[in-house]
Amino acid sequence: MPTQVRLFVSAGPELEPAREMLGRALADLPVNVGWVIKRTPDVDSVAECHLFLLMFGSDIWAPVGLELFWARRTEKPILAYRSARARTPAGQVFVQANSDLEWTGFADLGALRRAFVRDVGRFLLRHGERYGVTLTEMQSLTGYIQGLDQTPHAPLPAKATGAAGGGVILAPGKDEPPGARVIGEA
């Protein structure tokens, strides 16, 4: 039975719009995969995630550093993104202290979305069997990723709202987990 992808999103409050946008980007992927999304400040959920996402703006916020520590300690795959904004002195120290991460820079939310979708798509292609991605979906996902590479300045989808505290994105036909509720449909 396929497993839902458990994603942890670690980011300070300045990146709240980015969190919303990335949740919508996951729902737009051409795969029939369920997602469980946890986020800062739920440090205990880091150990349970399959993929750790670090988004960094201009400053470090508690407990982002602790969440990153636990992601490393539990050997989670880490996707790290940092904005092109000027950093505070503490933010500069944080980035320098974590220079071993494969940081992907982004100038705006559109660039962040494209980089994130590309990286998550590649993660799904590598681990498709675990998450129940079919061969047809893998082909669609490969085309979707290639399309991102060919249109580097594609517009963002309409602004979305909802799931501010994390959530679950269910693939069609998947059973809802206990306590789930629908917050919106496309």
Secondary structure, DSSP 8 states (H G I E B T S, - for coil): ----EEEEEE--GGGHHHHHHHHHHHHHSSS---EEEEETT-GGGGGG-SEEEEEE-SS--TTHHHHHHHHHHTT--EEEEEESS---HHHHHHHHHTTTS-EEEESSHHHHHHHHHHHHHHHHHHSHHHHT--HHHHHHHHHHHHHHHH-TT----S-----TT-EEE--TT----TT-------
